[in-house]
Amino acid sequence: MPRLNAREGQDAQPVLPLGRRPTWQACASRRAAGTIALVPKPRRQAQALLNSIDPVLERVSSKKQLNLFGAYRAVVDPSTELARSPRSEVSRSEKPTVSPPPPEELRGLLLLRYSAADVAQRTAAIHRQMLAERLHLGDGNYTRVSTADLRRLFELYDQHFFTGVLHRLVVGRLSFRLSRRMTSTGGQTTYRKRASTFEICLSTTLMFQTFGEVEREVRVNGIACQDRLEATMRVFEHELVHLLEFALFQESSCSGKRFKQLSRSLFGHTAQTHQLVTPRERAWKNLGLHVGSKVSFEFEGKQLSGTIYRITKRATVMVPDPKGPYADQQQHRYAKYYIPLEWLRPVGG
């Protein structure tokens, strides 16, 4: 269940840029004996990806093997009045109406490569179109967002970057979700192998905390973001690469070589981390609190003191209690309390 995570620490920095700059390697051409051919590294990387998918396509052609494309179903037209689950923007009860892409188009997905100028132009067009169509997104630092916005974002990325092939690859099997419980993970793509379905989930907690009280540069996947919508798009791009890998290979890892090649070729990503504002950073900047801080608070008319063990939307505070159910290595007993950050007061230095 891949996630786009923040690195540990208050001043997390993105990992080093992926790989090296494109290099050229002299190699003997098998087709023309005695001649030397120059093969660009990006092309060799793309060929390696093609070689990895060819066996998958061969297995798909066998009726005895699991169909790569699963059961294709129609996407529900947003204008219809069909009832939907709040977690899903897709109906899975319709009959198939879209045929799967042929192998040639699937190979083409792995060969897609955009220059920095192309990526900037295409993403700027998506940004403008989202603001024009989804008026509640305001000037980019939106205060309201819905799964319908994620669905539209997917349609635009499929149009501008994947020539419509990604939509046909996952049609009827992709749903979207927003989460307030994800407090360190910016996005998450889930692949349910048995049902052959996918779900993309983004954290509203991190999005709404970024470009707010804490003012600093925000980078996602190594790219500087200017507003909340841009940060959302960078996270969404990361999840789209996971979706592409899951759809083609039934596995995905953002630490893998193939993932890094795809994310760099498609979107120019140089990292797989985010620097969105987390509850930990917000607690430190606004209240001077961090994990390990000694704090006091009032609970049910009693004044209690303890140590912050964890910070999410609330703080987990361990309070000494001889009858508590938790113990440390010295067998000191504790009770656990979930306390809003605003209720806590620092104790001591």
C-alpha positions as CSV (number, residue, x, y, z in Angstrom):
1,M,0.0,0.0,0.0
2,P,2.3,2.7,-1.2
3,R,2.3,6.1,0.4
4,L,3.9,9.4,-0.3
5,N,5.5,10.2,3.1
6,A,7.1,13.1,4.8
7,R,10.6,12.4,6.0
8,E,11.3,12.4,9.8
9,G,12.1,15.6,11.5
10,Q,10.9,19.2,11.6
11,D,13.1,20.3,8.7
12,A,12.6,17.4,6.3
13,Q,14.4,17.7,3.0
14,P,13.7,15.7,-0.2
15,V,15.9,12.8,-1.1
16,L,18.7,13.4,-3.6
17,P,17.6,13.7,-7.3
18,L,17.2,10.3,-9.0
19,G,19.9,8.8,-11.1
20,R,22.3,10.8,-13.2
21,R,21.8,13.1,-16.1
22,P,21.2,11.3,-19.4
23,T,24.5,9.8,-20.7
24,W,25.6,8.2,-23.9
25,Q,27.2,4.8,-24.1
26,A,29.1,3.5,-27.1
27,C,28.1,-0.1,-27.9
28,A,28.7,-2.4,-30.9
29,S,25.8,-2.7,-33.2
30,R,24.8,-6.2,-33.8
31,R,23.0,-5.4,-37.0
32,A,25.9,-3.6,-38.6
33,A,29.1,-5.5,-37.9
34,G,32.1,-3.3,-37.4
35,T,30.1,-0.1,-36.8
36,I,29.6,1.7,-33.5
37,A,26.1,2.9,-32.4
38,L,25.4,5.5,-29.7
39,V,22.4,4.6,-27.6
40,P,21.0,7.2,-25.2
41,K,20.5,6.1,-21.6
42,P,16.8,7.2,-21.5
43,R,16.1,5.0,-24.5
44,R,17.8,2.0,-22.9
45,Q,15.8,2.6,-19.7
46,A,12.6,2.7,-21.7
47,Q,13.6,-0.5,-23.5
48,A,14.1,-2.2,-20.1
49,L,10.6,-1.2,-19.1
50,L,9.3,-2.7,-22.4
51,N,11.1,-5.9,-21.8
52,S,9.6,-6.1,-18.3
53,I,6.0,-5.8,-19.7
54,D,6.3,-8.1,-22.6
55,P,6.1,-11.3,-20.5
56,V,3.0,-9.8,-18.7
57,L,1.3,-9.3,-22.1
58,E,2.1,-12.8,-23.1
59,R,0.6,-14.2,-19.9
60,V,-2.5,-12.2,-20.5
61,S,-3.0,-13.8,-23.9
62,S,-3.3,-17.2,-22.2
63,K,-6.9,-18.0,-21.0
64,K,-5.4,-20.0,-18.1
65,Q,-3.8,-16.9,-16.6
66,L,-5.4,-14.0,-14.8
67,N,-6.6,-11.3,-17.2
68,L,-4.4,-8.2,-16.7
69,F,-7.3,-5.9,-17.4
70,G,-9.8,-7.6,-15.0
71,A,-13.5,-7.0,-15.6
72,Y,-14.1,-3.8,-17.5
73,R,-17.1,-1.8,-16.5
74,A,-18.6,1.5,-17.5
75,V,-17.8,4.8,-15.7
76,V,-20.9,6.4,-14.3
77,D,-21.7,9.6,-16.0
78,P,-21.6,12.4,-13.4
79,S,-24.8,13.9,-14.8
80,T,-26.8,10.8,-14.0
81,E,-28.7,10.4,-10.7
82,L,-27.2,7.1,-9.7
83,A,-26.6,6.7,-6.0
84,R,-22.9,6.6,-5.0
85,S,-21.0,5.6,-1.9
86,P,-19.2,8.7,-0.4
87,R,-16.0,6.8,-0.8
88,S,-16.3,6.0,-4.5
89,E,-16.9,7.9,-7.7
90,V,-17.3,4.8,-9.8
91,S,-20.2,2.4,-10.2
92,R,-19.1,-1.3,-10.5
93,S,-22.5,-2.7,-11.4
94,E,-22.5,-1.6,-15.1
95,K,-21.7,-3.9,-18.0
96,P,-18.4,-3.4,-19.9
97,T,-18.6,-0.7,-22.6
98,V,-14.9,0.1,-23.1
99,S,-12.4,-2.3,-24.6
100,P,-9.0,-2.6,-23.0
101,P,-6.1,-0.9,-24.8
102,P,-4.1,-3.1,-27.2
103,P,-0.5,-4.1,-26.2
104,E,0.9,-1.5,-28.6
105,E,-0.7,1.3,-26.6
106,L,0.4,-0.2,-23.3
107,R,4.0,-0.3,-24.5
108,G,3.5,3.3,-25.6
109,L,2.7,4.3,-22.0
110,L,6.1,3.1,-20.9
111,L,7.8,5.1,-23.7
112,L,6.2,8.4,-22.8
113,R,8.8,11.0,-22.0
114,Y,8.2,14.8,-21.5
115,S,10.7,17.5,-21.3
116,A,10.7,20.0,-18.4
117,A,9.1,22.6,-20.7
118,D,6.4,20.1,-21.8
119,V,5.6,19.2,-18.2
120,A,5.4,22.8,-17.1
121,Q,3.1,23.7,-20.0
122,R,0.8,20.7,-19.5
123,T,0.5,21.0,-15.7
124,A,-0.1,24.8,-16.0
125,A,-3.0,24.0,-18.4
126,I,-4.5,21.5,-15.9
127,H,-4.1,24.1,-13.1
128,R,-5.9,26.8,-15.2
129,Q,-8.7,24.4,-16.2
130,M,-9.3,23.2,-12.7
131,L,-9.7,26.8,-11.5
132,A,-11.9,27.7,-14.4
133,E,-14.2,24.7,-14.0
134,R,-14.2,24.2,-10.2
135,L,-15.0,27.6,-8.9
136,H,-14.9,26.6,-5.3
137,L,-11.2,26.0,-5.6
138,G,-10.8,29.8,-5.6
139,D,-7.3,31.1,-6.5
140,G,-5.6,27.8,-5.8
141,N,-5.5,27.9,-2.0
142,Y,-8.9,26.2,-1.8
143,T,-10.9,25.7,1.4
144,R,-13.2,23.0,0.0
145,V,-12.5,20.0,-2.0
146,S,-14.4,16.8,-3.0
147,T,-13.8,13.5,-4.7
148,A,-15.4,14.9,-7.8
149,D,-12.5,17.3,-8.0
150,L,-10.1,14.3,-7.9
151,R,-12.1,12.6,-10.6
152,R,-11.8,15.6,-12.8
153,L,-8.1,15.9,-12.1
154,F,-7.7,12.3,-13.2
155,E,-9.5,13.0,-16.5
156,L,-7.3,16.0,-17.2
157,Y,-4.1,14.2,-16.5
158,D,-5.2,11.3,-18.6
159,Q,-6.0,13.7,-21.4
160,H,-2.8,15.8,-21.2
161,F,-0.2,13.1,-20.3
162,F,-1.6,9.6,-21.1
163,T,-3.5,10.3,-24.4
164,G,-6.6,8.6,-22.9
165,V,-5.0,5.2,-22.5
166,L,-4.8,5.2,-18.6
167,H,-8.5,5.8,-18.4
168,R,-9.2,2.8,-20.7
169,L,-6.8,0.7,-18.6
170,V,-8.6,1.2,-15.3
171,V,-12.1,2.2,-16.4
172,G,-14.8,1.1,-14.0
173,R,-12.2,-0.1,-11.4
174,L,-10.9,3.2,-10.0
175,S,-12.4,5.2,-7.1
176,F,-11.3,8.2,-5.1
177,R,-11.3,9.1,-1.5
178,L,-10.3,12.0,0.8
179,S,-9.0,11.3,4.3
180,R,-8.7,13.5,7.4
181,R,-6.9,10.7,9.3
182,M,-3.8,10.7,7.2
183,T,-1.6,13.1,9.1
184,S,1.9,12.3,7.7
185,T,1.0,10.6,4.4
186,G,0.1,12.9,1.5
187,G,-1.5,10.3,-0.7
188,Q,-2.1,6.6,-0.9
189,T,-3.0,4.3,-3.8
190,T,-4.6,0.9,-2.9
191,Y,-4.8,-2.1,-5.3
192,R,-7.2,-4.8,-4.3
193,K,-5.8,-7.8,-6.2
194,R,-8.8,-10.2,-5.8
195,A,-11.3,-7.6,-7.0
196,S,-8.8,-6.0,-9.4
197,T,-9.8,-2.5,-8.3
198,F,-7.9,0.7,-7.4
199,E,-8.4,3.6,-5.0
200,I,-6.5,6.9,-4.8
201,C,-6.8,8.7,-1.5
202,L,-5.4,12.1,-0.6
203,S,-5.0,13.7,2.8
204,T,-7.1,16.8,3.4
205,T,-5.4,17.4,6.7
206,L,-2.0,18.0,5.2
207,M,-3.4,19.9,2.2
208,F,-5.4,22.4,4.4
209,Q,-2.5,22.9,6.8
210,T,-0.1,23.8,4.0
211,F,-0.1,27.4,2.7
212,G,-1.7,28.5,5.9
213,E,-0.3,29.5,9.3
214,V,3.2,28.1,8.6
215,E,4.9,30.1,5.9
216,R,7.8,28.4,4.1
217,E,8.7,26.9,0.8
218,V,6.8,23.7,0.0
219,R,8.3,21.0,-2.2
220,V,6.6,17.9,-3.3
221,N,8.5,15.3,-5.3
222,G,11.4,17.7,-5.4
223,I,9.3,20.4,-7.2
224,A,8.4,23.8,-5.6
225,C,4.7,24.5,-5.2
226,Q,3.1,27.9,-5.3
227,D,-0.4,27.1,-3.9
228,R,-2.5,24.3,-2.4
229,L,-3.7,23.1,-5.8
230,E,-0.2,22.8,-7.1
231,A,0.8,20.7,-4.1
232,T,-2.3,18.5,-4.6
233,M,-1.4,18.0,-8.2
234,R,2.2,16.9,-7.3
235,V,0.9,14.4,-4.8
236,F,-1.7,13.2,-7.4
237,E,1.0,12.7,-10.0
238,H,2.9,10.4,-7.6
239,E,-0.3,8.4,-7.1
240,L,-0.9,8.1,-10.8
241,V,2.5,6.5,-11.3
242,H,1.5,3.9,-8.6
243,L,-1.8,3.4,-10.4
244,L,0.0,2.8,-13.7
245,E,2.4,0.3,-12.1
246,F,-0.4,-1.5,-10.3
247,A,-2.5,-1.7,-13.5
248,L,0.4,-3.1,-15.6
249,F,2.4,-5.1,-13.1
250,Q,0.2,-5.7,-10.0
251,E,2.9,-4.3,-7.8
252,S,4.4,-0.9,-7.1
253,S,7.1,0.7,-5.0
254,C,8.2,4.3,-5.0
255,S,11.7,3.1,-4.0
256,G,11.9,0.9,-7.1
257,K,14.0,1.8,-10.2
258,R,11.0,1.4,-12.5
259,F,8.9,3.8,-10.5
260,K,11.6,6.4,-10.4
261,Q,12.1,6.2,-14.1
262,L,8.4,6.6,-14.8
263,S,7.9,9.5,-12.4
264,R,10.9,11.3,-13.8
265,S,10.0,10.7,-17.5
266,L,6.3,11.6,-17.1
267,F,6.3,14.4,-14.5
268,G,10.0,15.4,-14.0
269,H,10.0,14.3,-10.3
270,T,13.4,14.2,-8.7
271,A,12.2,12.9,-5.3
272,Q,9.5,10.7,-3.8
273,T,8.9,12.7,-0.6
274,H,6.7,15.7,0.3
275,Q,7.3,18.7,2.5
276,L,3.7,19.5,3.3
277,V,3.0,21.0,6.7
278,T,2.3,18.1,9.2
279,P,0.5,18.4,12.6
280,R,4.0,17.8,14.2
281,E,5.4,20.9,12.5
282,R,2.4,23.0,13.2
283,A,2.4,22.1,16.9
284,W,6.1,23.0,17.1
285,K,5.8,26.3,15.2
286,N,2.6,27.5,16.9
287,L,2.8,26.0,20.4
288,G,6.4,25.0,20.9
289,L,5.4,21.3,21.4
290,H,7.0,18.2,20.1
291,V,7.2,14.5,20.9
292,G,8.8,14.1,24.3
293,S,7.6,17.5,25.6
294,K,6.4,17.6,29.2
295,V,2.9,19.0,29.3
296,S,-0.1,19.6,31.7
297,F,-3.8,19.7,30.9
298,E,-7.1,19.6,32.6
299,F,-9.3,16.5,32.2
300,E,-12.7,16.0,33.8
301,G,-11.9,18.5,36.5
302,K,-8.5,17.1,37.3
303,Q,-5.1,18.7,36.5
304,L,-2.8,16.0,34.9
305,S,0.8,16.0,33.7
306,G,2.5,13.7,31.3
307,T,4.7,13.3,28.2
308,I,3.7,13.7,24.6
309,Y,4.1,10.3,22.9
310,R,2.6,11.1,19.5
311,I,1.2,14.0,17.6
312,T,-1.5,13.7,14.9
313,K,-4.6,15.8,14.9
314,R,-4.5,15.4,18.6
315,A,-1.6,14.6,21.0
316,T,-1.2,11.2,22.6
317,V,-0.1,12.0,26.2
318,M,1.2,9.3,28.6
319,V,0.4,10.2,32.2
320,P,2.0,8.3,35.1
321,D,-0.6,6.1,36.8
322,P,0.1,3.2,39.2
323,K,-2.9,1.4,37.8
324,G,-2.3,2.3,34.2
325,P,-2.4,-0.4,31.5
326,Y,0.9,0.7,29.8
327,A,4.4,0.2,31.1
328,D,7.9,1.2,30.0
329,Q,11.1,-0.8,30.3
330,Q,11.5,0.3,33.9
331,Q,8.0,-1.0,34.6
332,H,6.6,2.5,35.3
333,R,2.9,2.4,34.7
334,Y,1.0,4.9,32.5
335,A,-2.5,5.9,31.3
336,K,-3.0,7.1,27.8
337,Y,-4.9,10.3,26.9
338,Y,-5.9,11.8,23.6
339,I,-5.9,15.6,24.0
340,P,-6.4,18.5,21.6
341,L,-3.2,20.4,21.1
342,E,-4.8,23.6,22.3
343,W,-5.5,22.2,25.7
344,L,-1.8,21.4,26.4
345,R,0.6,23.7,28.4
346,P,4.3,23.1,28.5
347,V,5.8,22.2,31.8
348,G,9.4,23.1,32.8
349,G,12.1,24.0,30.3
